[in-house]
Amino acid sequence: METELGLKRRARKINRVLAETYPYAVPELDFENPFQLLVATVLSAQTTDVRVNAITPALFARFPDALAMSQAERSEVEELIRPTGFFRAKTDSLLGLSAALVQRHDGQVPPKLGELVKLPGVGRKTANVVLGNAFGVPGITVDTHFGRLANRFGWTDETDPVKIEHAVGELFDKRDWTMLSHRVVFHGRRICHARKPACGVCPVAKLCPSFGLGEEIPAKAKQLLKYELAPGREDLLAKMQAGATRRQLRAEGYGLDA
């Protein structure tokens, strides 16, 4: 039976290994200010960050701030964000949160969780993304990847996102929360997949109580890797490790999807 201290030590060791594995872990949504990150995060629901990044340049060129978006024609917003799916509901959120920002916050994104979650279409996950990455306020972002890995790592058996957030938060120093979120999500997207994790090439296999859930044979597991870790994408991995930004990589013609 693992003690509370043992769990905390194992959890922190997993975080250290993930930090070594993904030194380039960053928010995978492109943004230049808090408003852009808020909008992009709302758009990212039920779609990929790659798809969101493909449409936001045109969206932000047309509606650069909350005031401009609050005055937008609904049909124009719908057309711009259509590729992200659920575009009618997302348009409701974007128009609603923009109007709320103008009315309640002089058009600025508030740096407080309590105020962010009052905005239309904004829950704790979105609020923590914005707080951690636009304002430097530590937060744990529990998306489907994070929740899955928190359970597989044995950090918690909770399934409710808020309960997972609090349980995992107890295991780590607050200053580590934001980067921990990025690393775990990176790992979930690249190695620890939902259906068939690549256990045989997982850097935290020896620390994971769920080892063996997926492919254990290294040669076969390697074929399951995605994004920059996928076989044949060594050049992309090297550039990311050297510090190239996502925009630089796209400009050089690299596809950043799976």
Beta strands, then each sheet from edge to edge (+ up, - down):
end
